[in-house]
Structures are given as structure tokens and as C-alpha cells.
Amino acid sequence: MIQVLGVLDILAGIWLVLLNYDLGGTSIGGLLAGYLFIKGIFFRDNVMSYVDIVCGIFIILLMFGMHTKLIYLIPAIYLVQKGIMSFF
């Protein structure tokens, strides 16, 4: 189960980069943002869950057209490294 969440985190991180460059679909971005919200609320006793919620909000902002030059890399790298660490 943890590996499935890790794969979804990696996918969310990659999709975050794609959304920043207008290459990803907004429907999948909405699903991944919803996944991060639900996971953040479900595991809210952990501080990292609040970071997941912030990453979900950032994906929503990217879907509505807010693009950044380098700031998008922070949540993207966070999600990808967290997903990779779930395999160890």
C-alpha cells in the first residue's frame, strides 16, 4: 500500500512540472491535487501531511494559470523524493 502512495506522489511531482509548462491535462492534475488533499487530511497527525496539502494547493494554482520560474521545483522535488523513499 505504501508503494502505491509513493507511485502516486511521484506522479503528482512529475505532473506538477508538466502543469507548470502547460503540458499536462488539468483533469489529471485535479485528481492528483484531490489525492494530496485526501491523503493530507487522512494522515493529519503528521507534519508532512500539511506539506502534502500545500502541494495540492500549488497544483490547483498551476491549473488556474499561475506559472513560476523556479518555485515549482520545491514541491515537485519534495513529492518525487518522498515517493522514492517509500520504496525503501
Summary of the structure (lengths in Angstrom):
residues: 88
radius of gyration: 11.9
end to end distance: 13.1
largest distance: 35.6
contacts: 259
relative contact order: 0.23
helix: 75%
strand: 0%
